[in-house]
Amino acid sequence: MIKLYIALALLVSGTTLGQIEQNVNKPTGTVSNAINDIDSIRFNAGQTEMQIILNSGMVVSHAILDVNNVTFSGTVIGEIGVLNCAAASINGTLVEGVSASGVSVNIAYTAGNGGAYSAQSVSSTGVVGLTAILAASAFTNGSGNLSYTITGTPSAAGTASFAISIGGQSCSFMLSVSASSGQTWPAGTVHCTEVPTAIVDVTNPITGAIWMDRNLGASQVATSSTDDLAYGDLYQWGRRADGHQCRNSPTTATLSSADQPEHGDFIIAPNNPKDWRSPQNDNLWQGVNGVNNPCPSGYRIPTEAELDAECLIWSPNNAAGAYASPLKLPMAGSRNPSGSIFQVGTQGTYWSSTVSGLNAIFLISSFAFTPDNFRALGYSVRCIKD
């Protein structure tokens, strides 16, 4: 009887039971009723029977002497006291016509009851085309945060609004969508995926330099040093985006005598000076008007000095510092003069526009160092705004 009375007190105390199930344990087995199906529980005048009255009007009676205990089991429906959209924490940026990548919103709540909540998918209003996605989980007891991932492509510049309702509370949060920069890619540009690299600026507050926020060919800003979606393409020094930069491009052993080969093969150059072009040309990546500048209009390959200036602010001076910097440089690997890809996830190498004798200067992000190497190598490219 003690267990019976404790269980009933739980039912009438106002505690959220939600989808919990009531189980009457008897010598002959367990009889269950979903809490949502129960109207009330009562005892007859003689206290010999416990009667469960269902919403349908049916009365299920149990002789008290036959009842071992009454328990409640299942999942508590989640409830919260306050949902604070006004103080939402926003990560990432949105640009009209550009697929959202790495954008998320964290919303704080208080007075969570530890109960579960279902997955959500909330479409934007105002600027349409976006969706806020929340995975199913459970509230913490007390205060916590909900993390919504933003997907889709915003239809225009302006404000996208998301009305959310969860745990008995509702609010709306807004995201700003920037206007497209209107940048164009050089004629003949080959994109290794169906979607061109998003052109989104990031500014180093110390150097004042403005860069693209991701590598050429990357589908998103790096979420870690080994984020393969942020690796992007691997360019031979001085070549345009003709398809050779794609990691799966075919190879050829025939050197080019022209600045722009009539193919998109990665050119193997095993012999000195290990350059894809013969004779060499030092003036292929010089400035926004460089013959083969692969960057969008208004951007160019950085100089050695510009890469060095970025390295000076890294802490520590290694791959961790490269990722922690405003540029979030990942370890995208390299392609050697024989066409093989190596050091993916262990080394980041980024071309500069600066030549050094027969070679060209590049950045090794893992060591914050700018040595020179063969121009036939395939390295990452991060464009800087002119």
KEKE-3310 file (N, C-alpha, C; in steps of 0.2 Angstrom, whole numbers, plus 5000, padded with zeros to 4 digits):
npx = (5004:5010:5018:5009:5001:5011:5014:5001:5001:5011:5005:4995:5001:5005:5017:5025:5020:5018:5021:5022:5019:5006:5008:5000:5005:5002:4999:4995:5000:5005:4996:4993:4991:4991:4995:4989:4977:4970:4957:4955:4959:4953:4946:4935:4921:4922:4936:4941:4944:4954:4950:4952:4948:4945:4947:4937:4927:4926:4928:4941:4944:4953:4956:4962:4969:4975:4985:5001:5010:5010:5017:5025:5031:5042:5044:5048:5039:5047:5049:5051:5055:5059:5062:5075:5076:5080:5093:5101:5115:5124:5133:5143:5140:5128:5124:5116:5109:5119:5123:5120:5133:5141:5133:5125:5114:5113:5102:5097:5089:5079:5075:5073:5066:5072:5066:5061:5063:5057:5064:5066:5061:5062:5055:5061:5054:5051:5065:5066:5069:5078:5081:5079:5086:5084:5090:5083:5082:5086:5080:5091:5091:5087:5096:5101:5106:5099:5104:5103:5105:5108:5102:5101:5097:5098:5085:5086:5094:5093:5082:5080:5068:5064:5052:5050:5044:5044:5045:5034:5036:5038:5046:5055:5069:5080:5090:5103:5105:5117:5120:5124:5141:5143:5154:5163:5169:5185:5185:5182:5184:5185:5175:5177:5167:5148:5144:5150:5164:5159:5159:5164:5169:5182:5189:5205:5207:5219:5229:5221:5219:5209:5201:5196:5184:5187:5196:5200:5188:5183:5169:5165:5168:5182:5179:5187:5205:5206:5195:5187:5179:5183:5195:5197:5204:5219:5232:5243:5258:5254:5245:5229:5211:5208:5204:5214:5217:5208:5206:5205:5209:5215:5232:5246:5262:5267:5275:5269:5270:5264:5255:5242:5237:5229:5220:5214:5223:5233:5250:5263:5280:5294:5307:5321:5318:5307:5294:5278:5277:5287:5297:5299:5288:5287:5277:5263:5254:5253:5246:5228:5226:5234:5240:5234:5227:5217:5207:5191:5184:5192:5200:5215:5230:5239:5254:5271:5274:5262:5257:5266:5263:5251:5255:5262:5253:5248:5244:5246:5262:5258:5249:5237:5237:5235:5222:5215:5216:5209:5208:5206:5214:5214:5222:5226:5233:5244:5249:5261:5275:5273:5260:5254:5243:5246:5250:5237:5227:5238:5246:5247:5248:5251:5250:5260:5261:5273:5289:5304:5319:5320:5309:5294:5287:5279:5267:5269:5258:5258:5270:5271:5279:5288:5294:5302:5297:5295:5287:5278:5271:5256:5247:5236:5225:5222:5213:5216:5208:5210)
npy = (4994:5006:5009:5011:5022:5032:5033:5037:5050:5056:5057:5067:5078:5088:5086:5085:5072:5068:5057:5046:5030:5021:5007:4993:4982:4965:4949:4941:4946:4961:4976:4989:5006:5020:5036:5047:5042:5041:5047:5048:5042:5032:5026:5014:5015:5006:5004:4993:4991:4998:5009:5013:5026:5028:5040:5036:5033:5020:5009:5002:4990:4985:4973:4978:4970:4962:4970:4973:4984:5000:5008:5021:5023:5028:5041:5057:5072:5086:5101:5119:5134:5147:5154:5161:5170:5183:5184:5176:5167:5168:5160:5160:5166:5173:5174:5181:5170:5161:5145:5140:5138:5131:5138:5142:5143:5147:5145:5151:5143:5142:5134:5120:5104:5091:5083:5075:5081:5083:5082:5096:5106:5121:5133:5148:5165:5181:5184:5170:5152:5147:5135:5131:5118:5107:5094:5079:5078:5080:5091:5099:5098:5112:5126:5128:5126:5127:5121:5126:5121:5130:5128:5128:5140:5157:5168:5181:5197:5204:5201:5186:5177:5166:5157:5149:5135:5127:5115:5121:5134:5149:5159:5170:5171:5181:5182:5190:5193:5195:5206:5200:5200:5202:5198:5191:5176:5172:5171:5155:5148:5133:5124:5113:5106:5106:5118:5134:5141:5149:5167:5175:5187:5189:5198:5202:5208:5213:5215:5221:5216:5209:5194:5180:5169:5156:5142:5141:5132:5125:5119:5125:5135:5131:5119:5113:5109:5098:5097:5090:5096:5108:5109:5111:5115:5110:5119:5121:5131:5147:5143:5144:5142:5129:5116:5107:5109:5101:5088:5075:5076:5071:5066:5072:5070:5079:5094:5112:5124:5136:5149:5145:5130:5119:5110:5102:5094:5089:5093:5083:5085:5079:5082:5094:5112:5107:5113:5116:5123:5127:5137:5144:5156:5170:5179:5176:5175:5188:5200:5207:5207:5197:5186:5173:5173:5165:5169:5177:5192:5207:5200:5192:5182:5180:5190:5185:5193:5196:5184:5181:5191:5187:5176:5181:5184:5172:5161:5146:5145:5136:5122:5123:5136:5142:5137:5143:5157:5171:5167:5153:5142:5126:5109:5105:5097:5091:5091:5081:5083:5072:5069:5063:5064:5070:5071:5075:5081:5082:5092:5109:5118:5133:5143:5158:5173:5176:5174:5164:5163:5149:5143:5145:5155:5148:5145:5135:5130:5123:5126:5139:5146:5152:5145:5141:5132:5119:5124:5115:5108:5105:5115:5123:5137:5153:5167:5185:5201:5214)
npz = (5000:5003:4992:4983:4987:4986:4972:4967:4973:4966:4954:4956:4960:4951:4944:4929:4919:4906:4893:4900:4906:4916:4927:4934:4945:4947:4954:4944:4933:4924:4922:4910:4907:4896:4902:4896:4893:4904:4915:4929:4945:4958:4974:4979:4991:5001:5001:4995:4982:4969:4957:4940:4930:4913:4899:4890:4898:4902:4916:4925:4936:4951:4963:4978:4987:4978:4972:4969:4967:4961:4947:4937:4921:4907:4896:4900:4895:4888:4896:4898:4907:4902:4886:4878:4865:4861:4866:4857:4851:4837:4825:4811:4794:4782:4765:4752:4740:4741:4747:4764:4776:4789:4798:4813:4827:4844:4857:4873:4887:4902:4918:4914:4913:4912:4903:4887:4870:4853:4837:4826:4812:4806:4795:4787:4787:4779:4773:4763:4760:4769:4783:4800:4809:4822:4832:4839:4857:4874:4887:4899:4917:4924:4918:4900:4883:4866:4851:4835:4818:4803:4787:4769:4755:4755:4749:4746:4751:4767:4781:4789:4797:4811:4819:4833:4843:4858:4871:4878:4877:4867:4854:4843:4832:4823:4808:4799:4782:4771:4756:4740:4735:4722:4714:4701:4692:4684:4666:4659:4671:4680:4690:4703:4710:4708:4714:4714:4724:4739:4740:4753:4764:4776:4790:4796:4811:4816:4806:4797:4784:4771:4768:4758:4766:4766:4758:4740:4731:4742:4752:4763:4778:4788:4801:4809:4810:4802:4794:4781:4772:4770:4764:4750:4734:4725:4718:4705:4704:4697:4688:4680:4685:4678:4679:4683:4696:4703:4714:4709:4696:4680:4675:4665:4657:4648:4647:4647:4635:4634:4643:4647:4646:4635:4641:4656:4664:4677:4677:4676:4682:4684:4682:4685:4681:4688:4685:4678:4667:4652:4643:4660:4667:4676:4679:4681:4691:4697:4705:4704:4690:4685:4673:4675:4686:4698:4707:4712:4705:4710:4720:4724:4723:4738:4743:4748:4759:4764:4769:4779:4788:4793:4799:4810:4820:4825:4838:4846:4836:4825:4817:4825:4829:4816:4813:4823:4820:4811:4798:4799:4794:4786:4787:4772:4764:4750:4733:4725:4712:4705:4704:4715:4729:4746:4764:4769:4781:4789:4786:4780:4766:4757:4743:4739:4729:4726:4718:4719:4713:4704:4709:4720:4733:4747:4761:4775:4785:4797:4803:4803:4793:4779:4766:4750:4735:4722:4707:4701:4711:4719:4728:4741:4739:4746:4744:4744:4747:4735)
capx = (5000:5014:5020:5003:5000:5017:5013:4996:5003:5015:5000:4990:5005:5007:5023:5024:5021:5018:5020:5023:5014:5005:5008:4998:5008:4998:5002:4993:5003:5005:4990:4996:4987:4994:4993:4985:4971:4967:4954:4956:4960:4949:4945:4928:4919:4925:4943:4943:4945:4956:4947:4955:4943:4948:4944:4932:4922:4927:4931:4945:4945:4958:4956:4968:4973:4979:4990:5008:5012:5008:5023:5025:5038:5042:5048:5045:5039:5051:5046:5056:5052:5060:5066:5078:5078:5083:5100:5103:5121:5124:5139:5143:5137:5123:5124:5110:5111:5124:5121:5122:5138:5144:5129:5121:5111:5112:5097:5097:5083:5080:5070:5072:5064:5075:5062:5064:5060:5057:5067:5062:5063:5058:5057:5062:5050:5054:5070:5064:5074:5082:5078:5083:5086:5086:5090:5080:5087:5082:5082:5094:5088:5089:5098:5104:5105:5097:5108:5099:5109:5104:5103:5097:5100:5093:5083:5088:5097:5088:5082:5077:5065:5062:5047:5051:5040:5047:5045:5029:5038:5039:5050:5057:5075:5082:5097:5104:5107:5121:5119:5130:5147:5143:5160:5163:5175:5188:5182:5185:5185:5182:5173:5177:5160:5143:5143:5156:5166:5156:5163:5162:5175:5184:5194:5210:5207:5225:5232:5217:5218:5202:5202:5190:5184:5188:5200:5197:5186:5181:5162:5163:5173:5184:5176:5193:5211:5205:5188:5189:5174:5186:5201:5197:5208:5226:5234:5250:5259:5254:5240:5222:5207:5206:5202:5220:5217:5203:5210:5204:5211:5220:5239:5250:5269:5269:5275:5266:5274:5259:5253:5236:5237:5222:5217:5214:5227:5239:5256:5269:5286:5299:5314:5322:5316:5300:5289:5273:5278:5293:5301:5296:5285:5286:5272:5257:5249:5255:5240:5222:5226:5238:5237:5231:5224:5211:5203:5186:5186:5193:5204:5221:5235:5243:5261:5275:5274:5255:5256:5270:5260:5246:5258:5265:5248:5246:5246:5254:5264:5258:5242:5232:5236:5232:5215:5213:5217:5203:5207:5204:5217:5215:5228:5223:5238:5248:5250:5268:5276:5271:5253:5251:5241:5249:5250:5231:5226:5244:5250:5243:5252:5247:5254:5260:5262:5280:5294:5311:5323:5316:5304:5289:5286:5273:5266:5268:5254:5260:5276:5270:5285:5287:5300:5300:5297:5294:5281:5274:5268:5249:5245:5230:5225:5217:5213:5215:5205:5215)
capy = (5000:5012:5011:5013:5029:5036:5033:5041:5057:5059:5059:5073:5083:5093:5084:5083:5065:5067:5051:5041:5024:5018:5000:4990:4975:4960:4942:4938:4950:4969:4979:4995:5011:5026:5042:5052:5039:5040:5053:5049:5035:5032:5020:5013:5017:5001:5004:4986:4992:5004:5010:5018:5028:5030:5045:5034:5031:5013:5009:4996:4989:4980:4972:4981:4965:4959:4974:4973:4991:5004:5012:5025:5023:5031:5047:5064:5077:5091:5108:5124:5140:5153:5153:5168:5171:5189:5184:5171:5167:5167:5158:5160:5172:5171:5179:5180:5166:5157:5140:5141:5133:5132:5143:5139:5148:5144:5149:5148:5142:5141:5129:5114:5098:5085:5079:5075:5085:5080:5085:5102:5109:5127:5137:5155:5170:5187:5181:5163:5148:5144:5131:5130:5111:5105:5087:5077:5077:5081:5097:5098:5100:5119:5130:5125:5129:5123:5123:5125:5122:5133:5125:5131:5146:5163:5170:5188:5200:5206:5198:5179:5176:5159:5156:5142:5133:5120:5115:5125:5141:5151:5165:5171:5174:5184:5182:5195:5190:5200:5206:5197:5205:5203:5196:5186:5172:5173:5167:5148:5145:5126:5123:5105:5104:5109:5124:5138:5143:5155:5173:5178:5191:5189:5203:5201:5214:5216:5217:5224:5213:5206:5188:5175:5165:5148:5140:5140:5125:5123:5120:5128:5137:5125:5118:5110:5109:5092:5097:5089:5100:5115:5108:5114:5112:5110:5122:5121:5138:5151:5140:5146:5136:5125:5109:5104:5109:5096:5083:5069:5077:5066:5069:5071:5071:5084:5101:5117:5130:5141:5151:5142:5124:5118:5105:5103:5089:5090:5092:5080:5088:5076:5085:5101:5115:5105:5118:5113:5127:5127:5140:5147:5163:5173:5184:5173:5177:5195:5205:5205:5207:5192:5182:5167:5174:5161:5172:5181:5199:5210:5196:5190:5178:5185:5190:5182:5197:5196:5178:5182:5196:5183:5171:5184:5184:5166:5158:5145:5146:5129:5121:5125:5143:5143:5136:5148:5163:5173:5163:5146:5138:5119:5105:5102:5092:5094:5086:5082:5084:5066:5069:5060:5068:5067:5075:5077:5081:5083:5098:5114:5122:5139:5147:5165:5175:5178:5169:5164:5160:5144:5141:5150:5155:5146:5145:5129:5132:5119:5129:5146:5147:5153:5143:5140:5125:5118:5127:5110:5106:5107:5118:5127:5144:5157:5173:5191:5206:5219)
capz = (5000:5003:4985:4979:4988:4983:4965:4966:4975:4960:4948:4957:4963:4946:4941:4922:4917:4899:4889:4905:4907:4922:4927:4940:4945:4951:4954:4938:4927:4924:4918:4909:4904:4895:4906:4893:4892:4911:4917:4936:4949:4964:4978:4981:4998:5006:5001:4993:4975:4965:4950:4935:4925:4907:4896:4886:4902:4905:4923:4926:4943:4953:4970:4982:4990:4972:4969:4973:4967:4955:4945:4931:4917:4901:4894:4902:4890:4890:4897:4900:4909:4898:4880:4877:4858:4861:4867:4853:4849:4830:4822:4804:4790:4777:4759:4747:4734:4743:4752:4771:4777:4795:4802:4818:4832:4851:4861:4880:4891:4910:4921:4911:4918:4910:4898:4880:4865:4847:4832:4823:4806:4805:4789:4788:4784:4777:4768:4763:4758:4775:4787:4806:4811:4829:4833:4845:4863:4881:4891:4905:4923:4925:4912:4895:4877:4861:4845:4828:4812:4797:4780:4763:4752:4756:4742:4745:4756:4772:4788:4789:4804:4813:4824:4836:4849:4861:4879:4881:4876:4860:4853:4836:4831:4817:4805:4794:4776:4767:4749:4736:4733:4714:4711:4696:4692:4678:4661:4659:4677:4681:4697:4704:4712:4705:4717:4715:4731:4741:4741:4759:4767:4784:4791:4802:4815:4818:4800:4793:4778:4770:4764:4757:4772:4764:4752:4734:4730:4749:4752:4770:4782:4792:4808:4813:4806:4798:4791:4774:4767:4770:4761:4743:4728:4725:4712:4703:4705:4691:4683:4682:4687:4672:4681:4685:4703:4706:4717:4705:4689:4677:4674:4659:4657:4643:4649:4643:4632:4635:4650:4648:4643:4632:4645:4663:4667:4682:4673:4680:4680:4688:4681:4687:4688:4691:4683:4673:4661:4650:4648:4665:4667:4683:4679:4680:4697:4699:4706:4701:4683:4683:4668:4677:4693:4699:4712:4709:4703:4716:4724:4721:4727:4743:4743:4754:4765:4767:4772:4785:4792:4796:4804:4816:4825:4827:4844:4845:4829:4822:4814:4830:4828:4809:4813:4828:4817:4808:4792:4800:4789:4788:4784:4766:4761:4744:4727:4723:4705:4701:4704:4721:4735:4752:4770:4770:4788:4794:4784:4776:4762:4754:4738:4738:4722:4726:4716:4722:4709:4699:4713:4722:4740:4750:4768:4778:4791:4803:4806:4802:4789:4771:4762:4743:4733:4715:4705:4699:4716:4720:4735:4742:4738:4749:4740:4748:4743:4733)
cpx = (5004:5016:5014:5001:5005:5016:5007:4997:5007:5010:4996:4995:5007:5013:5021:5026:5022:5016:5021:5017:5013:5004:5005:5001:5004:5001:5000:4996:5003:5000:4993:4990:4991:4991:4988:4978:4967:4964:4955:4957:4957:4948:4937:4927:4922:4932:4946:4946:4949:4953:4950:4950:4946:4944:4937:4926:4922:4931:4935:4947:4950:4957:4962:4972:4977:4984:4996:5010:5010:5014:5021:5032:5037:5046:5045:5045:5042:5047:5052:5052:5052:5064:5069:5081:5082:5091:5104:5110:5122:5132:5139:5140:5133:5124:5119:5113:5116:5122:5124:5127:5141:5140:5125:5119:5110:5107:5096:5090:5085:5074:5068:5070:5067:5072:5064:5060:5061:5061:5063:5065:5059:5060:5057:5056:5054:5059:5069:5070:5079:5078:5082:5081:5088:5085:5087:5085:5082:5085:5087:5090:5091:5090:5101:5104:5103:5101:5104:5104:5105:5106:5099:5101:5095:5091:5085:5092:5091:5088:5077:5074:5063:5058:5048:5046:5042:5046:5040:5031:5039:5042:5052:5064:5076:5089:5097:5107:5111:5119:5125:5135:5146:5149:5159:5169:5178:5185:5186:5186:5181:5181:5173:5171:5155:5142:5150:5158:5162:5161:5161:5169:5176:5189:5198:5210:5213:5229:5228:5216:5212:5203:5196:5190:5186:5193:5196:5195:5183:5173:5160:5169:5175:5181:5182:5199:5210:5198:5189:5184:5177:5193:5202:5202:5215:5229:5242:5252:5258:5248:5233:5218:5204:5204:5208:5220:5212:5207:5210:5206:5216:5227:5241:5257:5271:5269:5272:5271:5270:5257:5246:5235:5229:5219:5217:5218:5232:5245:5261:5276:5292:5306:5315:5321:5309:5295:5284:5274:5285:5293:5296:5293:5284:5280:5265:5252:5251:5249:5234:5221:5231:5235:5233:5228:5217:5206:5197:5188:5187:5198:5210:5225:5239:5251:5265:5274:5267:5254:5260:5267:5254:5249:5260:5259:5246:5248:5243:5255:5264:5251:5236:5231:5234:5225:5212:5213:5210:5202:5205:5207:5217:5221:5226:5227:5241:5247:5257:5269:5274:5264:5250:5249:5244:5248:5243:5229:5232:5248:5246:5248:5249:5252:5254:5261:5269:5285:5300:5315:5319:5310:5299:5289:5279:5273:5265:5264:5256:5266:5276:5277:5284:5293:5298:5301:5295:5287:5276:5270:5260:5248:5239:5231:5220:5218:5212:5212:5210:5214)
cpy = (5006:5014:5013:5020:5034:5038:5038:5049:5060:5061:5065:5079:5089:5091:5082:5076:5064:5060:5045:5036:5022:5011:4998:4983:4971:4953:4939:4941:4958:4971:4986:5000:5017:5032:5046:5049:5039:5047:5054:5042:5036:5026:5020:5014:5012:5000:4997:4986:4998:5004:5015:5019:5031:5036:5043:5032:5024:5014:5002:4995:4984:4980:4974:4975:4961:4963:4974:4980:4994:5009:5016:5025:5026:5037:5053:5069:5083:5098:5113:5130:5146:5151:5160:5169:5178:5189:5178:5172:5164:5165:5157:5166:5169:5177:5176:5175:5161:5152:5141:5136:5135:5137:5140:5144:5144:5148:5146:5148:5141:5136:5123:5108:5092:5081:5080:5080:5082:5085:5091:5104:5115:5132:5144:5159:5176:5185:5173:5159:5145:5140:5130:5122:5110:5097:5085:5076:5078:5088:5095:5100:5107:5123:5126:5129:5124:5125:5121:5126:5125:5130:5129:5137:5152:5166:5177:5191:5203:5202:5191:5178:5169:5159:5149:5141:5127:5121:5119:5132:5143:5158:5165:5174:5176:5183:5186:5191:5196:5200:5203:5202:5206:5201:5191:5182:5173:5169:5160:5145:5138:5125:5115:5102:5108:5117:5128:5140:5149:5161:5177:5181:5189:5194:5201:5208:5217:5219:5221:5221:5209:5200:5185:5171:5158:5147:5140:5133:5122:5124:5124:5131:5131:5125:5115:5110:5103:5091:5096:5093:5107:5114:5112:5111:5113:5113:5122:5129:5142:5148:5143:5140:5133:5118:5105:5103:5104:5090:5076:5070:5072:5070:5068:5073:5076:5091:5106:5122:5136:5143:5147:5136:5123:5111:5106:5097:5092:5088:5089:5083:5085:5079:5092:5106:5113:5110:5115:5117:5127:5131:5143:5154:5165:5177:5182:5174:5183:5199:5203:5204:5202:5188:5176:5167:5170:5163:5176:5188:5202:5207:5194:5185:5182:5184:5186:5186:5197:5190:5178:5186:5192:5179:5174:5184:5178:5164:5152:5145:5139:5128:5123:5132:5145:5143:5142:5155:5165:5169:5156:5141:5130:5115:5101:5097:5095:5089:5087:5082:5078:5065:5066:5065:5065:5072:5078:5076:5082:5089:5103:5118:5127:5143:5155:5167:5177:5172:5170:5160:5155:5142:5147:5149:5152:5146:5138:5131:5129:5122:5136:5149:5147:5151:5144:5133:5125:5121:5121:5107:5109:5109:5122:5134:5148:5164:5179:5196:5212:5226)
cpz = (5000:4996:4981:4981:4986:4976:4964:4968:4969:4955:4950:4959:4958:4943:4934:4920:4910:4896:4894:4905:4914:4922:4934:4940:4950:4950:4947:4932:4928:4919:4916:4905:4902:4899:4903:4892:4899:4913:4925:4939:4955:4967:4979:4989:5003:5006:4999:4986:4973:4958:4946:4930:4919:4904:4892:4891:4905:4912:4923:4933:4945:4961:4973:4984:4984:4970:4973:4973:4961:4953:4939:4928:4911:4900:4896:4896:4892:4891:4900:4903:4905:4892:4878:4869:4857:4862:4863:4851:4842:4828:4814:4800:4784:4772:4754:4741:4735:4748:4759:4772:4784:4799:4807:4823:4838:4855:4868:4883:4898:4912:4917:4916:4916:4905:4891:4876:4858:4842:4829:4817:4805:4799:4790:4784:4783:4771:4768:4760:4763:4779:4794:4808:4818:4830:4839:4851:4869:4884:4897:4911:4924:4918:4907:4889:4871:4855:4838:4823:4806:4791:4775:4760:4752:4749:4741:4751:4761:4778:4787:4797:4805:4819:4827:4842:4852:4868:4882:4880:4869:4859:4846:4837:4824:4815:4799:4788:4772:4760:4746:4734:4725:4711:4706:4695:4685:4672:4660:4665:4677:4688:4698:4707:4708:4708:4717:4722:4733:4742:4747:4762:4774:4784:4797:4805:4817:4812:4796:4786:4777:4766:4762:4763:4772:4758:4746:4733:4737:4749:4759:4773:4787:4799:4812:4808:4801:4795:4783:4769:4767:4766:4754:4739:4729:4718:4711:4702:4698:4687:4685:4684:4681:4673:4684:4693:4707:4708:4713:4698:4686:4676:4667:4660:4652:4646:4644:4641:4632:4642:4652:4644:4640:4635:4652:4667:4672:4678:4678:4677:4685:4688:4683:4680:4691:4691:4678:4666:4659:4643:4654:4664:4674:4684:4678:4685:4700:4699:4703:4694:4681:4678:4670:4684:4694:4703:4708:4708:4710:4721:4720:4725:4732:4741:4749:4760:4768:4771:4779:4790:4796:4801:4810:4822:4828:4834:4846:4837:4825:4819:4818:4829:4821:4809:4818:4825:4813:4801:4793:4795:4791:4785:4778:4762:4754:4739:4725:4715:4701:4701:4710:4726:4741:4758:4771:4777:4792:4792:4779:4772:4757:4749:4740:4731:4721:4723:4719:4718:4704:4703:4715:4729:4742:4757:4770:4785:4797:4807:4805:4798:4782:4767:4754:4741:4725:4713:4702:4704:4716:4727:4735:4741:4742:4747:4745:4743:4742:4736)
residu = (MET:ILE:LYS:LEU:TYR:ILE:ALA:LEU:ALA:LEU:LEU:VAL:SER:GLY:THR:THR:LEU:GLY:GLN:ILE:GLU:GLN:ASN:VAL:ASN:LYS:PRO:THR:GLY:THR:VAL:SER:ASN:ALA:ILE:ASN:ASP:ILE:ASP:SER:ILE:ARG:PHE:ASN:ALA:GLY:GLN:THR:GLU:MET:GLN:ILE:ILE:LEU:ASN:SER:GLY:MET:VAL:VAL:SER:HIS:ALA:ILE:LEU:ASP:VAL:ASN:ASN:VAL:THR:PHE:SER:GLY:THR:VAL:ILE:GLY:GLU:ILE:GLY:VAL:LEU:ASN:CYS:ALA:ALA:ALA:SER:ILE:ASN:GLY:THR:LEU:VAL:GLU:GLY:VAL:SER:ALA:SER:GLY:VAL:SER:VAL:ASN:ILE:ALA:TYR:THR:ALA:GLY:ASN:GLY:GLY:ALA:TYR:SER:ALA:GLN:SER:VAL:SER:SER:THR:GLY:VAL:VAL:GLY:LEU:THR:ALA:ILE:LEU:ALA:ALA:SER:ALA:PHE:THR:ASN:GLY:SER:GLY:ASN:LEU:SER:TYR:THR:ILE:THR:GLY:THR:PRO:SER:ALA:ALA:GLY:THR:ALA:SER:PHE:ALA:ILE:SER:ILE:GLY:GLY:GLN:SER:CYS:SER:PHE:MET:LEU:SER:VAL:SER:ALA:SER:SER:GLY:GLN:THR:TRP:PRO:ALA:GLY:THR:VAL:HIS:CYS:THR:GLU:VAL:PRO:THR:ALA:ILE:VAL:ASP:VAL:THR:ASN:PRO:ILE:THR:GLY:ALA:ILE:TRP:MET:ASP:ARG:ASN:LEU:GLY:ALA:SER:GLN:VAL:ALA:THR:SER:SER:THR:ASP:ASP:LEU:ALA:TYR:GLY:ASP:LEU:TYR:GLN:TRP:GLY:ARG:ARG:ALA:ASP:GLY:HIS:GLN:CYS:ARG:ASN:SER:PRO:THR:THR:ALA:THR:LEU:SER:SER:ALA:ASP:GLN:PRO:GLU:HIS:GLY:ASP:PHE:ILE:ILE:ALA:PRO:ASN:ASN:PRO:LYS:ASP:TRP:ARG:SER:PRO:GLN:ASN:ASP:ASN:LEU:TRP:GLN:GLY:VAL:ASN:GLY:VAL:ASN:ASN:PRO:CYS:PRO:SER:GLY:TYR:ARG:ILE:PRO:THR:GLU:ALA:GLU:LEU:ASP:ALA:GLU:CYS:LEU:ILE:TRP:SER:PRO:ASN:ASN:ALA:ALA:GLY:ALA:TYR:ALA:SER:PRO:LEU:LYS:LEU:PRO:MET:ALA:GLY:SER:ARG:ASN:PRO:SER:GLY:SER:ILE:PHE:GLN:VAL:GLY:THR:GLN:GLY:THR:TYR:TRP:SER:SER:THR:VAL:SER:GLY:LEU:ASN:ALA:ILE:PHE:LEU:ILE:SER:SER:PHE:ALA:PHE:THR:PRO:ASP:ASN:PHE:ARG:ALA:LEU:GLY:TYR:SER:VAL:ARG:CYS:ILE:LYS:ASP)
# end
